[in-house]
């Protein structure tokens, strides 16, 4: 493929709900552009974009896929994204490096939640958009209804530039409302507009012309003066209005039948902006504030994706915003503050790679085996480093515990998890020291299940994923006094340590405190640290269920010692024994972690959400309904909402979102305490049998 200047490049992200037909449409676009010579099928596992074994197995898109092709005088970098909500990280990365968005809606299913969320992300990024109503050949396909949904949810700026000829088995082609010509079949054959559709087509054309005129003063003046706008004037007005976000063209067709595809290609080239039409976003701490998409300018590229390829190793995907990056050169990693050796650059299309001598401003490329570069890093120059605005991702909302299947898996698990997190920045890994579990967090159960499969396939690490253990705590509710005497005599030196403790409750969840109030040398000062150590170590396992004890003050007030038989170990044992004994008399309780939640749902689902929260022992702290959306603030026990991502998806058909973070510890109700204690005992017995 030849080199293209920035004004002839279109970086376009393909967005929709899962099942709207992105992969099939991608194949149709590549085929129509002459990039591929046969159409792949999802069922056969041979599509250009879904080449990953996990994608073929699950028959869903999991990864961002690069699909560059040429159309007329332009290069289009199409970024196909997953529609499944769990893989939002891929969507956000693709949007970050694109100027335009092709938003797909199914004429049979209408606008679904994934499409709405994708629209919102695209709007936040300031992209220009085209809506393509796909699957006009399907049963129940309804163009008018989908247009109405688009205008209702996205605004009146969504304007049809085409209309279909028929639907389902009667779908024959499309009518271009600018030229008022019909195109039937694939390849498209120009024809007259069917007589029965002329009136509807003229009505839609009139609305389109009025919408275009309203975006430009000169056109509006001509329109109000009763003059007709020429096709050239309409197209020019649309180009400016689409770039400015004032109009979102609606096109239609069938990716499966290939109908409407060449017209869609024309619209992408004609209406979506080039890199020259967008301001380059730099980081707040960048020393260079103004970058231009000039191929001769200083280099500045953003790494937006990293993968681990089993054959060539680490692959890095980047978008050049300014300047030029050449093969077999050196580049400065601005984030890591270090030099990076660049090998052979290549253009990526699905799983294939084509060598490139250089990647210029506005274009996208790939390179293998970078040593220090991570996703989100800026590649530039050391002399005058410009740092590009970083990638942003939502916080993880779903977690699992990761357990290795064998000792060999344990040895490799840490590095495999780290490489997964390097590929997908929505995956977070941490070690929960309270439960001694490795916790993997992400956006949903499907994403984490795929991550587990990927560990086996890519890195040969077998793991089991389970719900994480809840980090319960124990505490006391009243003061108590306890005494413990450690004494052993078996010939020679004996063992002796005697401790009297007073226990007092501290504010809920606070750290434990040890205090010495011994007077008169009843316990020598050199043994006090040993007593403290014994008390604090014993507090790691409470008397109810063996959970860590918090909110406790232990005061040593008295005791005794033996000049020969006493030792630090004896007083450590005595301190631990006194604490365990005293806990029984201090009315111990179980504490559970509480989380604060912010749940955002359409108003229609508010009642169902509140009912569900009630079953989870949650307390609703407040609600803020606005614009058809309700934001519910709640506090809930962590144990009840470990799988809330799945529950919310089910209740709202995927239209709800939420955030969750730890807030405080609260006492567990008595009837639930007994069940937790019983479960904990059973768990210990099971572990003892291993």
C-alpha positions as a printed Julia matrix, in Angstrom:
690×3 Matrix{Float64}:
   0.0     0.0     0.0
   1.31    3.43   -0.9
   1.97    6.24    1.57
  -0.96    8.61    2.18
  -0.82   12.2     3.38
  -2.91   13.11    6.46
  -5.67   14.76    4.4
  -6.25   11.45    2.6
  -6.46    9.31    5.75
  -9.65    8.39    7.59
  -9.29    6.76   11.02
 -12.71    5.25   11.72
 -13.86    3.17   14.68
 -16.69    0.7    14.09
 -19.06    0.66   17.08
 -22.25   -1.16   18.04
 -23.97   -3.56   20.39
 -22.93   -7.2    20.1
 -24.75   -8.93   17.26
 -25.46   -5.86   15.12
 -23.22   -7.21   12.36
 -19.9    -5.37   12.72
 -17.74   -8.32   11.7
 -19.88   -9.16    8.67
 -19.98   -5.51    7.59
 -16.19   -5.26    8.01
 -15.77   -8.2     5.64
 -18.15   -6.56    3.15
 -16.23   -3.26    3.28
 -12.87   -5.0     2.73
 -14.32   -7.06   -0.12
 -15.97   -4.08   -1.83
 -12.7    -2.14   -1.54
 -10.82   -5.01   -3.21
  -8.66   -5.66   -0.14
  -9.79   -9.29    0.21
 -10.92  -11.61   -2.6
 -13.39  -13.7    -0.62
 -15.87  -13.04    2.16
 -15.14  -14.76    5.44
 -17.9   -16.03    7.7
 -18.16  -15.99   11.49
 -19.48  -19.57   11.51
 -16.43  -20.75    9.57
 -14.04  -18.83   11.83
 -12.29  -17.25    8.84
 -13.17  -13.55    9.03
 -10.37  -11.0     8.77
 -11.12   -9.26   12.06
 -12.06  -12.18   14.35
  -8.93  -14.32   13.98
  -8.13  -14.88   17.65
  -8.8   -18.49   18.81
 -10.94  -17.16   21.68
 -13.04  -15.14   19.22
 -13.5   -18.15   16.95
 -14.46  -20.33   19.93
 -16.96  -17.89   21.46
 -18.11  -16.4    18.12
 -17.87  -12.88   19.48
 -15.34  -10.1    18.94
 -13.0    -9.8    21.91
 -10.16   -7.67   20.58
  -9.78   -4.4    18.74
  -8.9    -5.32   15.16
  -7.13   -3.1    12.6
  -8.54   -3.29    9.07
  -6.84   -0.76    6.74
  -7.99   -0.52    3.13
  -7.88    1.89    0.19
 -10.93    3.56   -1.33
 -10.55    5.92   -4.26
  -7.88    8.44   -3.18
  -7.93    7.65    0.54
  -6.65    5.16    3.07
  -9.21    4.11    5.67
  -7.93    2.68    8.94
 -11.04    0.85   10.15
 -10.85   -0.21   13.8
 -13.37   -2.99   14.45
 -14.28   -3.21   18.15
 -16.07   -5.73   20.38
 -19.75   -5.1    20.97
 -19.81   -7.1    24.19
 -19.85   -4.67   27.12
 -17.1    -6.5    29.04
 -14.5    -5.47   26.47
 -15.01   -1.72   26.75
 -11.26   -1.18   27.09
 -10.78   -2.14   23.44
 -13.56    0.27   22.46
 -12.1     3.19   24.41
  -8.63    2.63   22.94
  -9.98    2.55   19.38
 -12.04    5.71   19.9
  -8.98    7.5    21.3
  -7.04    7.13   18.03
  -9.92    7.78   15.59
 -11.47   10.99   14.28
 -14.67    9.37   13.05
 -17.09    6.69   14.18
 -19.26    4.35   12.13
 -22.1     3.38   14.46
 -23.98    0.27   13.52
 -27.64   -0.37   14.39
 -29.65   -3.46   13.52
 -32.87   -2.73   11.63
 -34.31   -5.87   13.21
 -33.28   -5.25   16.84
 -33.21   -1.46   16.88
 -30.89    0.53   19.1
 -29.5    -1.6    21.93
 -27.57   -0.69   25.04
 -24.12   -1.34   23.59
 -24.89    1.05   20.75
 -26.05    3.72   23.21
 -22.91    3.35   25.33
 -20.7     3.43   22.23
 -22.46    6.6    21.09
 -21.82    8.21   24.48
 -18.11    7.3    24.4
 -17.84    8.64   20.85
 -19.59   11.88   21.81
 -17.29   12.35   24.8
 -14.31   12.06   22.45
 -15.74   14.71   20.1
 -15.93   12.38   17.12
 -17.89   12.84   13.92
 -20.32   10.0    13.31
 -22.21    8.09   10.64
 -25.04    5.72   11.58
 -25.49    2.66    9.37
 -28.78    0.8     9.81
 -27.76   -2.76    8.99
 -29.65   -6.02    8.43
 -32.43   -4.6     6.27
 -32.68   -8.13    4.84
 -33.67   -9.61    8.2
 -37.13  -10.53    9.44
 -38.77   -7.65   11.37
 -36.37   -5.12    9.81
 -37.84   -1.65   10.32
 -35.91    1.32    8.95
 -38.35    4.02   10.06
 -38.53    2.73   13.62
 -34.73    2.6    13.93
 -34.45    6.15   12.56
 -37.01    7.33   15.12
 -35.07    5.59   17.91
 -31.85    7.25   16.74
 -33.43   10.69   16.71
 -35.13   10.12   20.07
 -31.95    8.97   21.85
 -29.23   10.81   19.96
 -31.05   13.94   18.8
 -32.71   15.4    15.73
 -29.29   15.91   14.13
 -29.47   12.25   13.0
 -30.62   12.7     9.39
 -31.24    9.98    6.76
 -29.28   10.44    3.52
 -30.72    7.2     2.18
 -33.81    5.03    2.5
 -34.25    1.32    1.76
 -36.17   -0.28   -1.08
 -38.2    -2.93    0.71
 -37.28   -4.99    3.77
 -36.59   -8.6     4.8
 -36.94  -10.86    1.73
 -38.2    -7.87   -0.22
 -35.08   -5.78    0.4
 -33.72   -4.84   -3.02
 -31.5    -1.8    -2.59
 -31.33    1.82   -1.46
 -32.4     5.28   -2.58
 -29.81    8.08   -2.44
 -31.74   11.12   -1.21
 -29.18   13.62   -2.52
 -29.23   12.44   -6.14
 -32.72   10.87   -5.88
 -31.42    7.78   -7.63
 -32.02    4.17   -6.68
 -29.31    1.5    -6.48
 -30.4    -2.13   -6.54
 -28.49   -5.33   -5.92
 -24.8    -6.06   -5.43
 -22.89   -4.77   -7.3
 -25.26   -1.8    -7.3
 -27.15   -1.06  -10.48
 -28.55    2.46  -10.92
 -32.31    2.54  -11.4
 -35.29    4.84  -11.15
 -36.85    5.37   -7.75
 -39.84    2.99   -7.46
 -43.05    4.95   -8.02
 -44.56    3.84   -4.7
 -41.57    5.29   -2.82
 -41.2     8.63   -4.61
 -43.41   10.56   -2.18
 -41.65    9.19    0.92
 -38.23    9.8    -0.64
 -39.1    13.42   -1.46
 -40.34   14.01    2.09
 -37.08   12.66    3.55
 -35.06   14.65    1.02
 -36.84   17.85    2.03
 -36.05   17.24    5.71
 -32.41   16.51    4.86
 -32.01   19.7     2.8
 -33.59   21.78    5.56
 -31.29   20.22    8.16
 -28.21   20.96    6.04
 -29.34   24.53    5.36
 -29.79   25.19    9.08
 -26.09   24.51    9.67
 -24.83   27.24    7.31
 -25.96   30.88    7.06
 -25.37   31.17    3.31
 -27.26   27.97    2.58
 -30.07   29.01    4.91
 -30.43   32.34    3.14
 -30.64   30.61   -0.23
 -33.08   28.0     1.11
 -35.39   30.59    2.66
 -35.27   32.54   -0.58
 -36.9    29.6    -2.32
 -33.83   28.61   -4.33
 -32.94   24.94   -4.74
 -29.68   23.71   -3.26
 -27.52   21.82   -5.74
 -26.16   18.36   -4.96
 -22.66   19.87   -4.7
 -23.89   22.46   -2.18
 -25.64   19.78   -0.12
 -22.54   17.59   -0.08
 -20.27   20.48    0.88
 -22.71   21.54    3.6
 -22.85   17.98    4.9
 -19.06   17.73    4.96
 -18.81   20.81    7.16
 -21.8    19.89    9.35
 -20.66   16.3     9.94
 -17.14   17.42   10.81
 -18.57   19.95   13.28
 -20.92   17.38   14.82
 -24.03   19.26   13.7
 -25.36   16.41   11.55
 -25.05   12.63   11.85
 -25.87   11.01    8.49
 -27.99    7.86    8.54
 -27.3     5.3     5.82
 -28.71    1.81    5.39
 -28.15   -1.57    3.78
 -27.09   -5.13    4.48
 -23.55   -6.17    5.25
 -24.45   -9.8     4.55
 -25.88   -9.04    1.09
 -23.34   -6.3     0.35
 -26.13   -3.84   -0.43
 -25.37   -0.22    0.43
 -21.71   -1.02    1.13
 -20.09    0.96   -1.7
 -22.26    3.97   -0.84
 -21.12    3.62    2.77
 -17.5     3.62    1.61
 -18.16    6.81   -0.34
 -19.74    8.42    2.73
 -16.8     7.49    4.97
 -14.34    9.11    2.57
 -16.59   12.09    1.83
 -17.98   13.06    5.24
 -15.77   11.77    8.07
 -12.87   14.07    9.01
  -9.2    13.57    8.28
  -6.52   13.98   10.97
  -6.03   17.56    9.72
  -9.51   18.47   10.95
  -8.97   17.61   14.61
  -6.9    19.28   17.33
  -4.28   16.98   18.85
  -4.9    16.31   22.54
  -1.76   16.64   24.65
  -1.25   15.71   28.3
  -1.53   18.4    30.97
   2.15   17.98   31.87
   3.39   18.05   28.27
   6.21   20.52   27.66
   4.81   21.02   24.14
   1.24   22.31   24.14
   0.57   22.77   20.43
   1.11   19.87   18.04
   0.19   19.88   14.37
  -0.46   16.8    12.15
   2.52   17.66    9.98
   4.63   14.82    8.55
   7.74   17.04    8.82
   7.05   18.06   12.43
   8.48   16.6    15.61
   7.49   12.94   16.08
   4.66   12.21   18.52
   2.89    8.85   18.57
   0.53    7.21   21.06
   0.74    3.5    21.88
  -2.89    2.35   22.1
  -2.57   -1.44   22.16
  -0.07   -4.12   23.13
  -0.4    -7.85   22.49
   1.69  -10.91   23.22
   2.07  -12.91   20.01
   3.24  -16.52   20.53
   5.39  -16.33   17.37
   6.87  -12.83   17.16
   6.59  -11.83   20.84
   5.33   -8.45   21.97
   3.46   -6.4    19.36
   2.94   -2.66   19.83
   0.29   -0.68   17.93
   0.63    3.1    17.68
  -1.0     6.13   16.06
   1.31    8.87   14.79
  -0.09   12.33   15.47
   2.86   14.43   14.33
   6.04   13.86   12.37
   7.26   10.55   10.97
   8.53    7.32   12.55
  10.87    5.23   10.39
  11.8     1.56   10.42
  15.12    0.59   12.01
  15.53    3.82   13.94
  15.5     5.11   17.5
  12.62    6.83   19.29
  12.33    8.46   22.71
   9.74    7.03   25.09
   8.5    10.17   26.83
   6.69    8.35   29.65
   9.58    6.01   30.48
  12.2     8.7    29.83
  14.33    6.29   27.84
  15.47    5.47   24.32
  13.71    2.69   22.41
  15.07    0.84   19.39
  12.53    0.59   16.56
  12.79   -2.41   14.23
  10.76   -3.11   11.11
   7.47   -1.23   11.05
   4.39   -2.83    9.58
   0.78   -2.24    8.69
  -1.54   -4.65   10.49
  -4.7    -6.07    8.92
  -6.31   -8.63   11.18
  -3.6   -11.22   11.76
  -1.51  -10.28    8.71
   1.35   -7.79    8.58
   2.74   -5.77    5.68
   6.12   -4.05    5.99
   6.22   -0.25    6.02
   9.29    1.93    5.58
   7.72    4.65    7.71
   4.5     5.71    9.42
   3.59    9.36    8.95
   1.34   11.77   10.82
  -2.28   10.65   10.87
  -1.53    7.0    10.18
  -1.45    3.84   12.3
   1.31    1.24   12.43
   2.78   -1.61   14.4
   6.18   -2.78   15.58
   7.46   -5.88   17.34
   9.68   -6.44   20.36
   9.86   -3.02   22.0
  11.55   -3.45   25.37
  10.19   -0.76   27.67
   7.15    0.67   25.9
   3.7     0.15   27.41
   0.16    0.9    26.28
  -0.54    4.6    26.82
   3.06    5.7    26.33
   4.03    8.55   24.0
   6.88    8.02   21.54
   8.65   11.21   20.49
  11.93   13.11   20.76
  14.2    13.63   23.75
  15.12   17.19   22.8
  11.57   18.5    22.9
   9.3    15.76   24.25
   5.59   16.22   23.62
   3.36   14.0    25.74
   0.0    13.03   24.28
  -3.17   12.83   26.37
  -3.35    9.37   27.97
  -5.84    6.62   27.36
  -8.64    6.56   29.93
 -10.56    3.49   31.07
 -13.41    2.84   33.51
 -12.6     1.34   36.9
 -12.98   -2.45   37.27
 -16.33   -3.57   38.69
 -16.07   -7.37   38.8
 -13.48   -9.56   40.53
 -12.49  -13.21   40.82
  -9.86  -15.07   42.79
  -7.26  -16.81   40.62
  -5.97  -20.2    41.8
  -3.22  -22.14   40.01
  -4.08  -25.74   39.2
  -0.58  -27.1    39.85
   2.7   -26.08   41.48
   4.13  -25.47   38.0
   1.2   -23.17   37.23
   1.84  -21.26   40.47
   5.41  -20.53   39.42
   4.26  -19.01   36.09
   0.96  -17.44   37.15
   2.34  -14.07   38.26
   4.15  -13.32   35.02
   1.21  -14.53   32.91
  -1.21  -12.26   34.77
   1.16   -9.32   34.36
   1.31   -9.88   30.61
  -2.48  -10.08   30.42
  -2.78   -6.78   32.28
  -0.26   -5.27   29.87
  -2.51   -6.28   26.95
  -5.74   -5.09   28.58
  -5.54   -2.05   30.84
  -9.03   -2.69   32.24
  -7.62   -5.77   33.99
  -6.21   -5.11   37.46
  -4.27   -7.58   39.61
  -3.67   -7.41   43.33
  -2.82   -9.67   46.23
  -5.4    -9.67   49.03
  -3.26  -10.22   52.12
  -6.31  -10.72   54.32
  -7.6   -13.7    52.33
  -4.24  -14.74   50.8
  -5.82  -14.71   47.34
  -4.69  -13.28   44.02
  -7.53  -11.08   42.78
  -8.17  -10.37   39.1
 -10.59   -7.5    38.46
 -12.18   -6.3    35.24
 -15.41   -5.25   33.58
 -17.43   -8.48   33.74
 -17.54  -12.25   34.03
 -17.09  -12.94   30.31
 -13.93  -10.83   30.13
 -12.4   -12.59   33.15
 -13.4   -16.05   31.89
 -11.69  -15.28   28.56
  -8.63  -14.04   30.48
  -8.48  -17.39   32.29
  -8.67  -19.27   28.98
  -6.03  -17.01   27.47
  -3.61  -17.8    30.32
  -3.78  -21.47   29.38
  -3.63  -20.95   25.61
  -0.97  -18.23   25.42
   1.19  -18.91   28.43
   0.47  -22.53   29.36
  -0.82  -21.62   32.82
  -3.85  -23.51   34.12
  -5.99  -21.57   36.58
  -9.33  -21.84   38.33
 -11.44  -18.73   38.85
 -13.67  -18.5    41.93
 -15.61  -15.76   43.71
 -13.21  -13.89   46.02
 -13.4   -14.51   49.74
 -14.91  -11.67   51.74
 -12.36  -10.07   54.14
 -14.44  -10.24   57.31
 -13.13   -8.87   60.6
 -13.83   -9.57   64.25
 -14.03   -7.08   67.1
 -15.27   -6.71   70.69
 -18.18   -4.72   72.09
 -17.36   -4.47   75.8
 -14.4    -4.31   78.17
 -13.05   -7.5    79.71
 -10.22   -8.62   81.95
  -8.28  -11.81   81.34
  -5.39  -13.64   82.9
  -3.18  -16.29   81.4
  -0.38  -18.22   83.04
   2.04  -20.16   80.86
   3.9   -22.71   82.98
   5.84  -25.86   82.11
   8.28  -27.91   84.18
  10.01  -30.98   82.78
  13.43  -31.07   84.4
  16.07  -28.39   84.1
  14.91  -24.92   83.2
  11.13  -24.59   83.1
   8.88  -22.11   81.3
   6.94  -19.37   83.03
   5.06  -16.28   81.92
   2.07  -14.69   83.61
   0.04  -11.85   82.05
  -3.08   -9.94   83.07
  -4.76   -7.99   80.25
  -7.59   -5.52   80.12
  -9.39   -5.33   76.78
 -11.33   -2.29   75.59
 -13.25   -1.68   72.34
 -12.01    1.09   70.04
 -13.97    2.86   67.28
 -15.26    0.36   64.7
 -12.63   -0.87   62.27
  -9.71    1.08   63.77
  -6.24   -0.43   64.2
  -5.41   -2.38   67.34
  -3.51   -0.67   70.16
  -1.27   -2.17   72.85
  -0.49   -0.29   76.07
   1.69   -1.04   79.09
   0.36   -0.08   82.54
   2.36   -2.5    84.66
   3.67   -0.92   87.87
   6.19   -2.1    90.39
   8.05   -4.39   87.99
   5.5    -7.21   88.17
   6.52   -7.93   84.58
  10.04   -6.72   83.7
  10.16   -4.09   80.93
  12.33   -6.28   78.74
   9.43   -8.78   78.46
   6.76   -6.21   77.53
   7.63   -6.2    73.76
   7.24  -10.0    73.77
   3.79   -9.68   75.34
   2.84   -7.1    72.7
   4.08   -9.37   69.93
   2.04  -12.26   71.29
  -1.09  -10.11   71.56
  -0.79   -8.69   68.04
  -0.03  -12.07   66.46
  -2.99  -13.65   68.25
  -5.23  -10.85   67.0
  -4.74  -12.13   63.46
  -7.25  -14.89   64.23
 -10.35  -14.03   66.23
 -12.29  -16.35   68.5
 -15.49  -16.48   66.42
 -14.35  -17.67   63.02
 -10.64  -16.99   62.86
 -10.86  -13.64   61.05
  -8.47  -10.79   61.96
  -9.42   -8.74   65.03
  -9.69   -4.94   64.74
 -10.87   -2.11   66.97
  -9.28   -3.5    70.11
  -7.12   -1.97   72.83
  -5.09   -4.44   74.92
  -3.55   -3.14   78.16
  -1.15   -5.22   80.22
  -1.85   -4.25   83.84
  -0.23   -7.02   85.84
   1.5   -10.37   85.8
   4.45  -12.17   87.3
   7.71  -13.76   86.27
  10.26  -16.33   87.38
  13.89  -15.21   87.59
  15.11  -18.44   85.97
  12.23  -19.94   83.96
  10.84  -16.78   82.34
  11.8   -15.8    78.78
  10.55  -13.64   75.92
   8.94  -16.71   74.34
   7.07  -17.5    77.54
   5.62  -13.99   77.74
   4.76  -14.02   74.04
   2.74  -17.21   74.62
   1.15  -15.73   77.73
   0.17  -12.54   75.89
  -1.45  -14.52   73.09
  -3.29  -16.76   75.54
  -4.58  -13.81   77.56
  -5.99  -12.16   74.42
  -7.75  -15.31   73.21
  -9.22  -15.9    76.64
 -10.33  -12.3    77.06
 -11.99  -12.15   73.64
 -14.54  -14.71   74.82
 -15.7   -12.41   77.62
 -15.65   -9.18   75.58
 -18.74  -10.08   73.5
 -17.01  -10.58   70.16
 -18.82   -9.67   66.95
 -18.28  -10.22   63.25
 -17.74   -7.22   60.97
 -18.29   -7.15   57.21
 -16.94   -4.72   54.6
 -19.5    -2.27   53.25
 -19.21   -0.66   49.84
 -20.66    2.57   48.52
 -22.32    2.18   45.13
 -23.38    4.67   42.47
 -25.82    2.97   40.11
 -26.89    4.71   36.9
 -29.99    3.31   35.18
 -32.84    4.46   32.94
 -35.79    5.62   35.05
 -37.9     2.66   33.92
 -35.65    0.27   35.86
 -35.53    2.21   39.14
 -38.21    0.11   40.85
 -36.55   -3.18   39.94
 -33.16   -1.9    41.08
 -34.52   -0.77   44.46
 -36.27   -4.12   44.98
 -33.08   -5.99   44.17
 -31.01   -3.78   46.49
 -33.47   -4.53   49.27
 -32.8    -8.27   48.9
 -29.07   -7.52   49.22
 -29.37   -5.79   52.62
 -28.44   -2.5    50.93
 -29.4     0.96   52.17
 -30.37    3.53   49.54
 -28.73    6.82   50.5
 -30.28    8.97   47.78
 -31.49    9.26   44.19
 -30.92   11.87   41.5
 -33.26   11.46   38.5
 -32.45   13.66   35.5
 -33.14   13.42   31.79
 -34.66    9.95   31.91
 -31.72    8.61   33.92
 -31.63    7.9    37.66
 -28.44    7.86   39.7
 -28.92    5.79   42.87
 -26.47    6.08   45.76
 -26.46    3.04   48.03
 -24.42    1.26   50.67
 -24.32   -2.53   50.62
 -22.43   -5.45   52.17
 -19.6    -6.52   49.88
 -20.65  -10.16   50.25
 -24.01   -9.38   48.65
 -22.71   -7.55   45.57
 -19.69   -9.59   44.46
 -21.62  -10.49   41.28
 -23.53   -7.23   40.92
 -22.19   -6.64   37.41
 -24.06   -9.75   36.28
 -27.2    -8.89   38.27
 -27.36   -5.33   36.95
 -26.88   -6.5    33.38
 -29.78   -8.93   33.8
 -32.15   -6.41   35.43
 -31.53   -3.59   32.95
 -30.82   -5.63   29.79
 -27.33   -4.18   29.97
 -28.42   -0.53   30.12
 -27.2     0.11   33.67
 -23.73    1.0    34.91
 -22.25    1.33   38.36
 -19.17    2.1    40.39
 -18.28    0.59   43.73
 -15.64    1.26   46.38
 -14.96    0.2    49.95
 -16.51    2.46   52.59
 -16.41    0.97   56.1
 -16.9    -2.09   58.3
 -20.23   -2.78   60.0
 -21.54   -5.47   62.33
 -22.99   -8.54   60.65
 -26.58   -9.4    61.68
 -26.72  -12.29   64.16
 -28.46  -14.82   61.89
 -25.93  -14.22   59.13
 -23.04  -14.38   61.59
 -23.94  -17.97   62.47
 -23.94  -19.01   58.82
 -20.56  -17.35   58.18
 -19.07  -19.1    61.22
 -20.43  -22.46   60.06
 -19.13  -21.93   56.52
 -15.73  -20.9    57.86
 -15.53  -24.02   60.01
 -16.44  -26.22   57.05
 -13.79  -24.47   54.96
 -11.11  -25.13   57.59
 -12.12  -28.78   57.82
 -11.92  -29.08   54.04
  -8.47  -27.49   53.97
  -7.29  -29.88   56.69
  -8.17  -32.83   54.44
  -6.01  -31.57   51.56
